[in-house]
Each structure stands twice: as C-alpha cells, then as structure tokens.
Amino acid sequence: MARLKDLYKSQIVSTLTSEFSYKNPMAVPRVEKVIVSMGVGKAVQDKKFLEFAKKDLAMIAGQVPVACKAKKSVSNFKVRAGVETGLKVTIRGVRMYEFMDRLINLVIPRIRDFRGLNPYSFDGRGNYSIGLTEQSVFPEINPAKIEAQQGMNITFVTTAKTDEEARKMLSLFGMPFKKLTKDNQ
C-alpha cells in the first residue's frame, strides 16, 4: 500500500474528525483524483513538440496521456478547431497516492527559489491547483534529453466542502503551504 494512503487512514482521518467534528467517517474529506495537464501551444507549428510532451507526461504520471483538441478556431494564435493543443492525465487510486508522495517529497523541494505553495489557490469547493514552469524538476525526466521546456498544471480534486477543510487535509499530507496571512495573497 502507498505510504500516503497509510498516513491518511491511520492519522489524517482521526485528526480531521476531531478538528471538524464529523459524525460519519465517510464524511471526512479525501483526495479523489489528481489531474496533470499541459498546454502545448508549440504543437500548432510542429507536431513533434506534442510527441515530446506526451513522452515526458507519460513518464511523470505513469500512464498514457490523452490529447486535448481545440474547440474553437483562434486566428491570432493560428489555432484551428480540432487541432491537438494539449495533454492531460487523470490519476486515481494507489498511483495517485504515489504521485502525491513523489510531488511532495521530491519535486517541490527541487523547485528553484521555492518559498512555499500559495494557500489561496483553492477554487472555493476544496480543489487545489499548482502550476509548474518546467518538467525537469521531476526525477523521471533526464534534463539532458529535454527537447523543449514545458510547464504543467496539477489539480487536486477533493471531496472537501470548504477550502479550509481541504487546506488542512493537504497540509497533513505534507504540502508546504506559505503561512496564511492577508499580505501574501
């Protein structure tokens, strides 16, 4: 079993139950899925950028990504409807906990000039999003073989009803949030 899943079952559930006084153990918030997505705008000019990004995202997530197509044509960006412009992966179950463990313990400490995650990046319904500027912070990626720098968005979809519950749960998992003050928004 994944280390973070054990941590969730043994400590996080009891801590959240006592702090938010849940009556039913099934009411305790949990992480449902993690979505990793990449916008590959360079793929409009050259399809090889999409293939490089697909290979990197598959190594990072441990499963094959799905290509996302443009819904509308935008002449300013030279994009036509139906052209593949992005990739996404939805990670669930044990693989999700292993990805979270690698992200928290290996990837986030490798980010340059890191001062903590923004505690205000919640969407109002308990989901949290992070943006990374390059894929080379992941240990699976060899920096010497990177063809093009590619950023990505990582979204944690939770069953929490409020941002406060989700923030507490993710911080118990080990997410390094900045201290919650009004001036660091």
C-alpha positions in Angstrom: 0.0 0.0 0.0 1.2 3.5 -0.7 2.8 5.4 2.2 0.4 8.4 2.0 -2.6 6.2 1.8 -1.5 4.6 5.1 -0.9 8.0 6.6 -4.4 9.1 5.5 -6.1 6.1 7.1 -4.0 6.0 10.3 -3.6 9.7 11.2 -5.3 12.2 8.9 -8.9 10.8 9.2 -8.7 10.9 13.0 -7.2 14.4 13.0 -9.8 15.8 10.6 -12.6 14.1 12.5 -11.6 15.7 15.8 -11.0 19.1 14.3 -14.1 19.4 12.2 -16.3 17.1 14.3 -17.5 14.7 11.6 -20.1 12.2 12.8 -19.5 9.7 10.0 -16.1 8.5 8.8 -17.2 8.7 5.2 -17.8 12.4 5.6 -14.1 13.0 6.1 -12.6 14.7 3.0 -10.3 12.7 0.8 -8.4 13.3 -2.5 -10.5 11.8 -5.3 -8.1 12.3 -8.2 -5.1 14.3 -9.4 -5.2 15.8 -12.9 -2.0 16.8 -14.6 -2.4 18.8 -17.8 -0.1 20.5 -20.3 -0.9 23.2 -22.8 1.4 22.6 -25.8 0.9 25.7 -27.9 4.0 25.0 -29.9 2.3 21.9 -31.3 0.3 24.1 -33.7 3.5 24.8 -35.7 5.2 21.4 -35.2 3.7 18.1 -34.1 7.0 16.9 -32.6 6.5 19.2 -29.6 3.3 17.3 -28.8 5.1 14.0 -29.0 8.0 15.2 -26.7 5.4 16.4 -24.2 3.4 13.2 -24.4 6.5 11.1 -23.7 7.5 13.3 -20.7 4.0 13.4 -19.2 3.7 9.6 -19.6 7.0 9.2 -17.6 5.9 11.7 -14.9 2.4 10.3 -14.4 3.0 6.6 -15.1 0.2 6.3 -17.6 -0.5 7.4 -21.2 -1.9 11.0 -21.5 -4.9 11.9 -23.6 -4.6 14.6 -26.2 -7.0 17.6 -25.9 -8.2 19.3 -29.1 -9.0 23.0 -29.6 -12.8 23.6 -29.5 -12.6 26.9 -31.4 -10.5 28.4 -34.1 -8.5 31.4 -33.0 -6.7 33.2 -35.8 -4.5 35.3 -33.5 -2.9 32.1 -32.2 -3.0 30.3 -35.5 -5.2 27.6 -34.0 -7.9 25.7 -35.8 -10.8 23.8 -34.2 -9.9 20.1 -33.9 -6.1 20.6 -33.7 -4.4 18.9 -30.7 -3.1 21.6 -28.4 -2.8 20.0 -25.0 -2.4 16.8 -23.0 -4.0 15.6 -19.7 -3.8 12.7 -17.3 -6.2 11.8 -14.6 -4.5 9.7 -11.8 -6.6 7.8 -9.2 -6.1 5.2 -6.6 -2.8 3.9 -5.4 -1.0 5.5 -8.3 -2.4 8.9 -7.2 -1.0 8.5 -3.7 2.4 7.5 -5.1 2.4 10.6 -7.4 1.4 12.8 -4.5 4.3 11.3 -2.4 6.8 12.0 -5.2 5.4 15.5 -5.7 5.6 16.5 -2.1 8.9 14.9 -1.1 10.9 15.0 -4.3 9.6 17.5 -6.8 8.5 20.5 -4.7 11.9 20.7 -2.9 13.7 20.8 -6.3 11.8 23.9 -7.5 14.2 26.9 -7.8 13.5 29.8 -5.4 10.7 28.0 -3.7 9.1 29.8 -0.8 6.0 27.7 -0.2 2.8 26.9 -2.1 0.1 29.6 -2.4 -2.5 28.8 0.3 -5.1 30.8 -1.7 -5.1 28.7 -4.9 -8.3 26.8 -3.9 -11.4 27.1 -6.1 -14.0 27.6 -3.3 -15.1 23.9 -3.4 -12.0 22.4 -1.9 -10.0 21.7 -5.1 -6.4 22.9 -5.2 -4.2 23.8 -8.3 -0.5 24.2 -8.7 1.4 25.4 -11.8 4.9 24.3 -12.6 7.1 26.1 -15.1 9.2 23.2 -16.2 9.1 19.4 -16.3 12.8 18.9 -15.3 12.0 19.1 -11.6 10.6 15.6 -11.8 13.3 12.9 -11.1 12.0 10.7 -14.0 13.0 13.3 -16.6 16.6 13.5 -17.7 17.4 17.2 -18.1 20.0 16.5 -20.8 17.3 14.9 -23.0 14.7 17.7 -22.8 13.8 18.9 -26.3 11.6 21.9 -25.1 10.8 23.3 -21.7 7.1 22.6 -20.9 5.0 23.8 -18.0 2.1 21.9 -16.4 -0.9 22.4 -14.2 -1.6 19.9 -11.3 -5.1 19.9 -9.8 -6.0 18.0 -6.6 -9.8 17.2 -6.7 -11.1 16.6 -3.2 -14.4 15.7 -1.6 -14.0 18.6 0.9 -16.9 21.0 1.2 -14.8 24.1 2.0 -11.3 25.4 1.2 -10.4 25.3 4.9 -11.0 21.5 5.2 -9.1 20.8 2.0 -6.2 23.1 3.1 -5.9 21.3 6.4 -6.1 17.8 4.8 -3.4 18.7 2.2 -1.1 20.2 4.9 -1.5 17.0 6.9 -0.3 15.1 3.8 2.8 17.4 3.9 2.1 20.1 1.3 4.4 23.0 2.2 2.0 26.0 2.2 3.1 29.5 3.0 1.8 30.9 6.3 -1.7 32.1 6.0 -1.7 35.9 6.1 -3.5 38.7 4.2 -0.3 40.3 2.8 0.9 37.1 0.9 -2.0 36.9 -1.5 
